[in-house]
Amino acid sequence: MQKKLTVTIDERVYAGLHRVAGRRRISRFVESLVRPHVIGKDLETAYRQMAQEEAREAEALEWAEATVGDVADEAR
């Protein structure tokens, strides 16, 4: 069940939210940032569950291996 919340923020922050999250996606963006700070979760159990999802793990490994080379291109 969702609840509606009214929050007052600086106009520059609001503009940044639109720029970063996009129109009609601000709520989801803010919730994803806030959720870990307000909902207790056993991380070890969550990581174990994620590791059991073979397709997700394969995708994560593929992503990690594909991006590891990008580090060499970073400015120092």
PyMOL commands that place a pseudoatom at each C-alpha (Angstrom):
pseudoatom trace, name=CA, resn=MET, resi=1, chain=A, elem=C, hetatm=0, pos=[0.000, 0.000, 0.000]
pseudoatom trace, name=CA, resn=GLN, resi=2, chain=A, elem=C, hetatm=0, pos=[1.348, 3.411, -0.892]
pseudoatom trace, name=CA, resn=LYS, resi=3, chain=A, elem=C, hetatm=0, pos=[0.964, 6.634, 1.059]
pseudoatom trace, name=CA, resn=LYS, resi=4, chain=A, elem=C, hetatm=0, pos=[1.175, 10.148, -0.305]
pseudoatom trace, name=CA, resn=LEU, resi=5, chain=A, elem=C, hetatm=0, pos=[3.664, 12.496, 1.343]
pseudoatom trace, name=CA, resn=THR, resi=6, chain=A, elem=C, hetatm=0, pos=[4.183, 16.212, 0.883]
pseudoatom trace, name=CA, resn=VAL, resi=7, chain=A, elem=C, hetatm=0, pos=[7.781, 17.352, 1.294]
pseudoatom trace, name=CA, resn=THR, resi=8, chain=A, elem=C, hetatm=0, pos=[9.121, 20.893, 1.005]
pseudoatom trace, name=CA, resn=ILE, resi=9, chain=A, elem=C, hetatm=0, pos=[12.533, 21.222, -0.638]
pseudoatom trace, name=CA, resn=ASP, resi=10, chain=A, elem=C, hetatm=0, pos=[14.705, 23.929, -2.153]
pseudoatom trace, name=CA, resn=GLU, resi=11, chain=A, elem=C, hetatm=0, pos=[13.844, 24.761, -5.768]
pseudoatom trace, name=CA, resn=ARG, resi=12, chain=A, elem=C, hetatm=0, pos=[17.378, 23.870, -6.899]
pseudoatom trace, name=CA, resn=VAL, resi=13, chain=A, elem=C, hetatm=0, pos=[17.001, 20.429, -5.343]
pseudoatom trace, name=CA, resn=TYR, resi=14, chain=A, elem=C, hetatm=0, pos=[13.648, 20.046, -7.072]
pseudoatom trace, name=CA, resn=ALA, resi=15, chain=A, elem=C, hetatm=0, pos=[15.179, 20.980, -10.428]
pseudoatom trace, name=CA, resn=GLY, resi=16, chain=A, elem=C, hetatm=0, pos=[17.980, 18.500, -9.794]
pseudoatom trace, name=CA, resn=LEU, resi=17, chain=A, elem=C, hetatm=0, pos=[15.493, 15.754, -9.021]
pseudoatom trace, name=CA, resn=HIS, resi=18, chain=A, elem=C, hetatm=0, pos=[13.767, 16.396, -12.323]
pseudoatom trace, name=CA, resn=ARG, resi=19, chain=A, elem=C, hetatm=0, pos=[17.098, 16.375, -14.130]
pseudoatom trace, name=CA, resn=VAL, resi=20, chain=A, elem=C, hetatm=0, pos=[18.429, 13.212, -12.466]
pseudoatom trace, name=CA, resn=ALA, resi=21, chain=A, elem=C, hetatm=0, pos=[15.340, 11.092, -11.821]
pseudoatom trace, name=CA, resn=GLY, resi=22, chain=A, elem=C, hetatm=0, pos=[13.136, 12.355, -14.610]
pseudoatom trace, name=CA, resn=ARG, resi=23, chain=A, elem=C, hetatm=0, pos=[9.528, 13.394, -14.735]
pseudoatom trace, name=CA, resn=ARG, resi=24, chain=A, elem=C, hetatm=0, pos=[7.117, 11.077, -12.904]
pseudoatom trace, name=CA, resn=ARG, resi=25, chain=A, elem=C, hetatm=0, pos=[10.013, 9.098, -11.397]
pseudoatom trace, name=CA, resn=ILE, resi=26, chain=A, elem=C, hetatm=0, pos=[10.956, 11.300, -8.431]
pseudoatom trace, name=CA, resn=SER, resi=27, chain=A, elem=C, hetatm=0, pos=[8.938, 9.303, -5.881]
pseudoatom trace, name=CA, resn=ARG, resi=28, chain=A, elem=C, hetatm=0, pos=[10.588, 6.040, -6.888]
pseudoatom trace, name=CA, resn=PHE, resi=29, chain=A, elem=C, hetatm=0, pos=[14.026, 7.683, -6.881]
pseudoatom trace, name=CA, resn=VAL, resi=30, chain=A, elem=C, hetatm=0, pos=[13.576, 9.210, -3.417]
pseudoatom trace, name=CA, resn=GLU, resi=31, chain=A, elem=C, hetatm=0, pos=[12.128, 5.985, -2.013]
pseudoatom trace, name=CA, resn=SER, resi=32, chain=A, elem=C, hetatm=0, pos=[15.091, 3.962, -3.282]
pseudoatom trace, name=CA, resn=LEU, resi=33, chain=A, elem=C, hetatm=0, pos=[17.460, 6.350, -1.502]
pseudoatom trace, name=CA, resn=VAL, resi=34, chain=A, elem=C, hetatm=0, pos=[15.496, 6.525, 1.748]
pseudoatom trace, name=CA, resn=ARG, resi=35, chain=A, elem=C, hetatm=0, pos=[14.402, 2.883, 2.062]
pseudoatom trace, name=CA, resn=PRO, resi=36, chain=A, elem=C, hetatm=0, pos=[17.712, 1.450, 3.358]
pseudoatom trace, name=CA, resn=HIS, resi=37, chain=A, elem=C, hetatm=0, pos=[17.780, 4.061, 6.120]
pseudoatom trace, name=CA, resn=VAL, resi=38, chain=A, elem=C, hetatm=0, pos=[14.276, 3.500, 7.451]
pseudoatom trace, name=CA, resn=ILE, resi=39, chain=A, elem=C, hetatm=0, pos=[13.494, -0.179, 6.884]
pseudoatom trace, name=CA, resn=GLY, resi=40, chain=A, elem=C, hetatm=0, pos=[15.588, -2.609, 8.858]
pseudoatom trace, name=CA, resn=LYS, resi=41, chain=A, elem=C, hetatm=0, pos=[16.833, -5.536, 6.819]
pseudoatom trace, name=CA, resn=ASP, resi=42, chain=A, elem=C, hetatm=0, pos=[19.138, -8.407, 7.526]
pseudoatom trace, name=CA, resn=LEU, resi=43, chain=A, elem=C, hetatm=0, pos=[21.760, -7.750, 4.846]
pseudoatom trace, name=CA, resn=GLU, resi=44, chain=A, elem=C, hetatm=0, pos=[23.428, -11.110, 5.199]
pseudoatom trace, name=CA, resn=THR, resi=45, chain=A, elem=C, hetatm=0, pos=[20.140, -12.892, 4.511]
pseudoatom trace, name=CA, resn=ALA, resi=46, chain=A, elem=C, hetatm=0, pos=[19.381, -10.579, 1.604]
pseudoatom trace, name=CA, resn=TYR, resi=47, chain=A, elem=C, hetatm=0, pos=[22.810, -11.171, 0.045]
pseudoatom trace, name=CA, resn=ARG, resi=48, chain=A, elem=C, hetatm=0, pos=[22.372, -14.933, 0.474]
pseudoatom trace, name=CA, resn=GLN, resi=49, chain=A, elem=C, hetatm=0, pos=[19.002, -14.780, -1.277]
pseudoatom trace, name=CA, resn=MET, resi=50, chain=A, elem=C, hetatm=0, pos=[20.417, -12.692, -4.104]
pseudoatom trace, name=CA, resn=ALA, resi=51, chain=A, elem=C, hetatm=0, pos=[23.327, -15.103, -4.554]
pseudoatom trace, name=CA, resn=GLN, resi=52, chain=A, elem=C, hetatm=0, pos=[20.872, -17.965, -4.980]
pseudoatom trace, name=CA, resn=GLU, resi=53, chain=A, elem=C, hetatm=0, pos=[19.343, -16.262, -8.015]
pseudoatom trace, name=CA, resn=GLU, resi=54, chain=A, elem=C, hetatm=0, pos=[21.644, -17.724, -10.664]
pseudoatom trace, name=CA, resn=ALA, resi=55, chain=A, elem=C, hetatm=0, pos=[20.477, -15.512, -13.536]
pseudoatom trace, name=CA, resn=ARG, resi=56, chain=A, elem=C, hetatm=0, pos=[20.947, -12.359, -11.466]
pseudoatom trace, name=CA, resn=GLU, resi=57, chain=A, elem=C, hetatm=0, pos=[24.386, -13.474, -10.304]
pseudoatom trace, name=CA, resn=ALA, resi=58, chain=A, elem=C, hetatm=0, pos=[25.445, -14.271, -13.884]
pseudoatom trace, name=CA, resn=GLU, resi=59, chain=A, elem=C, hetatm=0, pos=[24.271, -10.839, -15.025]
pseudoatom trace, name=CA, resn=ALA, resi=60, chain=A, elem=C, hetatm=0, pos=[26.078, -9.137, -12.131]
pseudoatom trace, name=CA, resn=LEU, resi=61, chain=A, elem=C, hetatm=0, pos=[29.304, -11.018, -12.904]
pseudoatom trace, name=CA, resn=GLU, resi=62, chain=A, elem=C, hetatm=0, pos=[29.044, -10.140, -16.602]
pseudoatom trace, name=CA, resn=TRP, resi=63, chain=A, elem=C, hetatm=0, pos=[28.516, -6.464, -15.722]
pseudoatom trace, name=CA, resn=ALA, resi=64, chain=A, elem=C, hetatm=0, pos=[31.431, -6.443, -13.268]
pseudoatom trace, name=CA, resn=GLU, resi=65, chain=A, elem=C, hetatm=0, pos=[33.796, -8.052, -15.753]
pseudoatom trace, name=CA, resn=ALA, resi=66, chain=A, elem=C, hetatm=0, pos=[32.701, -5.687, -18.525]
pseudoatom trace, name=CA, resn=THR, resi=67, chain=A, elem=C, hetatm=0, pos=[33.224, -2.565, -16.432]
pseudoatom trace, name=CA, resn=VAL, resi=68, chain=A, elem=C, hetatm=0, pos=[36.490, -3.505, -14.724]
pseudoatom trace, name=CA, resn=GLY, resi=69, chain=A, elem=C, hetatm=0, pos=[38.394, -2.360, -17.808]
pseudoatom trace, name=CA, resn=ASP, resi=70, chain=A, elem=C, hetatm=0, pos=[36.796, 1.089, -17.539]
pseudoatom trace, name=CA, resn=VAL, resi=71, chain=A, elem=C, hetatm=0, pos=[38.934, 1.826, -14.473]
pseudoatom trace, name=CA, resn=ALA, resi=72, chain=A, elem=C, hetatm=0, pos=[42.034, 1.995, -16.655]
pseudoatom trace, name=CA, resn=ASP, resi=73, chain=A, elem=C, hetatm=0, pos=[40.431, 4.862, -18.575]
pseudoatom trace, name=CA, resn=GLU, resi=74, chain=A, elem=C, hetatm=0, pos=[39.789, 6.939, -15.453]
pseudoatom trace, name=CA, resn=ALA, resi=75, chain=A, elem=C, hetatm=0, pos=[41.729, 10.187, -15.073]
pseudoatom trace, name=CA, resn=ARG, resi=76, chain=A, elem=C, hetatm=0, pos=[44.105, 10.106, -12.131]
for i in range(1, 76): cmd.bond("trace and resi %d" % i, "trace and resi %d" % (i + 1))
show_as sticks, trace
zoom trace
